[in-house]
Amino acid sequence: MLVFATSDKGGTGRSVTSCNIAYRLSLSGRNVAYVDFDFGSPTAGALFEIGSIERGISTEPGTHVSGVHNYLLGRNGSPARVDVASNTDRTELKRTTQRAGRLVLLPGDEGGAEFLTCDEEMVERCVELLAALDQEFRVVVVDLSAGRSVALEIALKATIQPALRRRTARWLIFHRWTRQHVLAAAGLVHGPNGFLEAGVEYGHTDAELLGSVRFVRTAVPTTVSYLSADHPAQSTWLLEQDAALRRLATANRLGTTSVLGATPVEPVLQWREQLVLDSDVNAHIAKAETTQAYIELARRLVDDTAWEML
């Protein structure tokens, strides 16, 4: 299964949430590959706390070790692979259970930049990479750059090619629970030059693509936790705003039936983007609701009934 994670705006929690989903999938026994297609900001290594590649992999002179960015440019035969449990600097992350599957990161390149255009050879390399990974791993998570990016274009063009055409591809669109983010996410999918319009141009069908899209709401405040008898006017306003956002989401085709799930506001992630481990909850550092949200997102991601046509 190929899973593409994208968003229209930066700061949606796309990367940290997709990393946590990948981690939870691996804990469930699945072998998972995480591919960093966020070319301008390849920081997946930092999320997995692998200090040597926290800003992407650094290509040493005279070596052929490089990341996904240089692979797509044809500068190396295959991108580097980094086993997370073996290479993380975080002790608790090294302690995986026997039933856990492999979690492998394919990092970007340090100093890489967003592509301005893509050509046929770049798409072919992407197809070869994803087809090989899909054979080896149960789930392949591809973290794309934000917006109407060339990374999104490459992914859309690759998934229509014969080698990937019949493989399961799912698209997660991340947005925060604010008016601006709801409108931006709707525009990315349904708007002019958006995901659906571009996909049809490249050869996908509108209905097929729409059926493979689900939205993920991040950093959603639990309204009741903000209500206060001492501030009744504020409490009333917050409830009104939450209701208004629900109406806005429904009007823009981001309603409940198109949402895979949501994550709560997590104080840990306000200060430090990272994997939220069970040990963080046990130490009363992180909220149990956060890990439960990631577990549920991971479960629904691979549950075919959650992806039945709307």
C-alpha positions in Angstrom: 0.0 0.0 0.0 1.3 3.4 -1.0 0.2 6.3 1.3 0.9 9.9 0.2 0.8 12.7 2.9 0.3 16.3 1.8 -1.2 19.6 2.8 -1.8 23.0 1.3 0.0 24.9 4.0 3.0 24.4 6.1 2.6 23.9 9.9 -0.3 21.5 9.6 1.5 18.7 11.5 1.7 16.6 8.3 5.1 15.2 8.9 4.9 14.6 12.6 1.5 13.0 12.3 2.5 10.8 9.3 5.7 9.7 11.2 3.7 8.8 14.2 1.2 6.8 12.0 4.2 5.0 10.4 5.6 4.2 13.9 2.2 2.8 15.1 1.8 0.7 12.0 5.3 -0.8 12.6 4.3 -1.6 16.2 1.3 -3.5 14.9 3.7 -5.9 13.1 3.8 -4.3 9.7 7.0 -3.5 7.8 6.8 0.2 7.0 9.0 2.4 4.7 8.9 6.2 5.3 10.0 8.2 2.2 10.9 11.9 2.6 9.6 13.7 -0.4 9.6 17.0 1.4 12.5 18.1 -0.8 12.9 21.7 0.6 12.8 20.6 4.2 13.9 17.0 4.6 13.7 16.7 8.4 12.2 13.3 8.9 15.5 12.2 10.4 14.9 14.8 13.2 11.4 13.4 13.9 12.8 9.9 14.3 15.7 11.4 16.3 18.5 10.2 14.1 21.1 12.9 14.7 23.3 12.1 11.7 20.5 12.9 9.2 18.3 15.3 11.1 18.4 17.7 8.1 18.7 15.0 5.5 21.6 12.9 4.4 24.9 14.6 3.6 26.6 13.3 0.5 30.3 12.8 1.2 32.7 13.5 -1.7 33.7 10.3 -3.5 30.8 8.3 -2.1 27.5 7.1 -3.7 25.4 7.5 -0.6 22.7 10.0 -1.0 19.0 10.6 -0.4 15.8 10.6 -2.4 16.4 14.1 -3.9 19.6 13.0 -5.7 18.1 9.7 -6.6 15.3 11.4 -8.5 17.9 13.5 -10.3 19.7 10.4 -11.4 22.8 11.0 -9.3 22.8 7.6 -7.6 21.4 4.2 -8.3 19.3 3.9 -5.2 18.6 6.2 -2.2 20.0 5.4 1.2 17.9 3.4 3.7 18.1 3.9 7.4 16.7 1.4 9.9 15.0 3.6 12.5 15.4 1.4 15.6 19.1 0.7 14.9 20.0 4.3 14.2 17.8 6.5 16.4 19.5 8.3 19.3 16.4 7.8 21.4 16.8 4.9 23.8 13.1 4.2 24.2 12.7 4.0 20.4 15.4 1.3 20.1 13.3 -0.9 22.4 10.9 -2.4 19.9 8.9 -5.5 20.8 9.4 -8.8 19.0 6.2 -8.5 17.2 7.0 -5.1 15.8 7.8 -4.8 12.1 10.6 -2.9 10.5 10.5 0.9 10.2 12.9 2.1 7.5 13.5 5.8 6.6 14.5 6.9 3.1 15.8 10.4 3.9 16.1 13.4 1.7 19.3 15.2 0.9 20.7 17.9 3.1 20.8 21.2 1.1 18.3 19.8 -1.4 15.7 22.2 -2.7 12.2 22.0 -4.2 12.1 21.0 -7.8 10.8 23.6 -10.2 9.8 21.0 -12.8 9.8 17.2 -13.3 10.6 15.2 -16.4 9.8 11.7 -17.6 13.1 10.3 -16.3 12.3 11.6 -12.8 8.8 10.1 -12.9 10.3 6.8 -14.1 12.8 6.7 -11.2 9.9 7.4 -8.8 7.9 4.6 -10.2 10.8 2.2 -9.9 11.5 3.2 -6.3 7.8 3.0 -5.2 7.2 -0.3 -7.0 10.2 -1.9 -5.3 9.2 -0.6 -1.9 5.6 -1.7 -2.3 6.9 -5.2 -3.0 9.1 -5.2 0.1 7.0 -3.3 2.7 3.4 -3.6 3.8 2.9 0.1 3.9 5.0 2.9 2.2 4.4 6.4 3.5 5.5 9.2 1.2 5.7 12.6 2.9 5.2 15.2 0.1 6.1 18.9 0.1 3.2 21.2 1.0 1.0 22.8 -1.6 0.7 22.3 -5.3 4.3 21.1 -5.4 6.4 19.3 -8.0 6.5 16.5 -5.4 2.7 16.1 -5.7 3.0 16.3 -9.5 5.6 13.5 -9.5 3.5 11.3 -7.2 0.3 11.8 -9.3 2.2 11.1 -12.6 3.9 8.0 -11.1 0.8 6.4 -9.7 -0.9 6.4 -13.1 1.9 4.5 -14.7 1.4 0.7 -15.5 3.8 -0.5 -12.8 1.8 1.3 -10.1 -1.7 1.6 -11.7 -3.2 -1.4 -10.0 -1.5 -0.9 -6.6 -3.4 0.6 -3.7 -2.7 4.3 -3.3 -4.2 6.4 -0.6 -3.9 10.2 -0.1 -4.0 11.9 3.2 -4.6 15.7 3.3 -3.6 17.3 6.6 -5.1 20.5 7.9 -5.4 22.2 11.3 -8.8 23.1 12.8 -8.9 26.8 11.7 -10.9 28.6 9.1 -7.8 29.3 7.0 -6.6 25.7 7.1 -10.0 24.3 6.2 -10.3 26.6 3.2 -6.7 25.8 2.1 -7.2 22.1 2.3 -10.4 22.3 0.3 -8.7 24.4 -2.3 -5.8 22.0 -2.6 -8.2 19.1 -3.4 -11.2 20.7 -5.1 -9.9 24.1 -6.3 -8.4 25.3 -9.6 -5.1 23.5 -10.4 -5.7 21.4 -7.4 -5.2 17.7 -6.7 -8.3 16.4 -8.5 -7.9 18.7 -11.5 -4.2 17.9 -11.9 -4.8 14.2 -11.4 -7.4 14.0 -14.2 -5.1 15.9 -16.5 -2.4 13.3 -15.9 -4.8 10.4 -16.6 -6.6 9.6 -13.3 -10.3 9.6 -13.0 -12.1 12.1 -10.8 -14.1 9.5 -8.9 -11.1 7.2 -8.4 -9.0 9.9 -6.9 -11.7 11.3 -4.8 -12.4 7.8 -3.3 -8.7 7.6 -2.4 -8.6 10.9 -0.4 -9.2 11.4 3.3 -8.6 14.4 5.4 -6.8 14.4 8.7 -7.5 17.2 11.2 -4.6 18.0 13.5 -4.2 19.9 16.8 -7.9 19.9 17.3 -8.8 21.5 20.7 -11.1 19.6 22.9 -13.8 22.2 23.3 -14.9 21.2 26.8 -11.4 21.7 28.2 -11.5 25.3 27.2 -14.9 26.0 28.7 -15.0 27.9 32.0 -17.8 29.0 34.3 -15.6 32.0 35.1 -15.6 33.1 31.4 -19.1 32.4 30.1 -18.8 34.8 27.1 -15.6 33.1 25.9 -17.1 29.6 26.4 -20.1 30.6 24.3 -17.9 32.1 21.6 -15.7 29.0 21.4 -18.7 26.7 21.0 -20.0 28.9 18.2 -16.7 28.9 16.4 -16.4 25.1 16.6 -19.9 24.8 15.2 -19.0 27.3 12.4 -15.9 25.3 11.5 -18.0 22.2 11.2 -20.4 23.9 8.9 -17.5 25.4 6.9 -15.9 22.0 6.5 -19.1 20.3 5.4 -19.8 23.1 2.9 -16.3 22.6 1.4 -16.6 18.8 1.2 -14.4 18.2 4.2 -17.2 16.9 6.3 -17.2 13.9 8.7 -17.6 11.3 6.0 -14.4 12.4 4.2 -12.3 12.6 7.4 -10.0 9.7 8.4 -9.5 11.0 11.9 -8.2 13.8 14.1 -5.4 14.4 16.6 -5.8 16.5 19.7 -3.8 19.5 20.8 -0.7 17.9 22.4 1.5 20.1 24.6 4.6 17.9 23.8 4.3 18.7 20.1 3.9 22.4 20.7 7.4 22.4 22.1 9.1 19.6 20.2 8.0 17.7 17.1 8.7 14.0 17.7 7.3 10.6 18.0 5.0 10.3 20.9 5.8 7.0 22.6 3.9 5.0 25.2 6.7 5.8 27.6 5.9 9.5 27.2 2.3 8.8 28.3 3.5 6.5 31.2 5.8 9.3 32.4 2.8 11.7 32.3 4.6 13.9 29.7 2.2 13.3 26.8 -1.6 12.7 26.8 -3.0 9.2 26.3 -5.5 10.7 23.9 -2.7 11.6 21.5 -1.2 8.1 21.2 -4.8 6.7 20.9 -5.5 9.1 18.0 -2.4 7.9 16.2 -3.3 4.2 16.8 -6.8 4.9 15.4 -5.5 6.7 12.4 -3.1 3.8 11.7 -5.9 1.3 12.1 -8.3 3.2 9.8 -5.6 3.8 7.2 -5.3 0.1 6.5 -9.0 -0.7 7.0 -10.6 -1.0 3.6 -14.1 -0.3 5.1 -12.8 3.2 6.0 -12.1 3.8 2.3 -15.4 2.6 0.8 -16.7 5.0 -1.8 -18.6 7.9 -0.3 
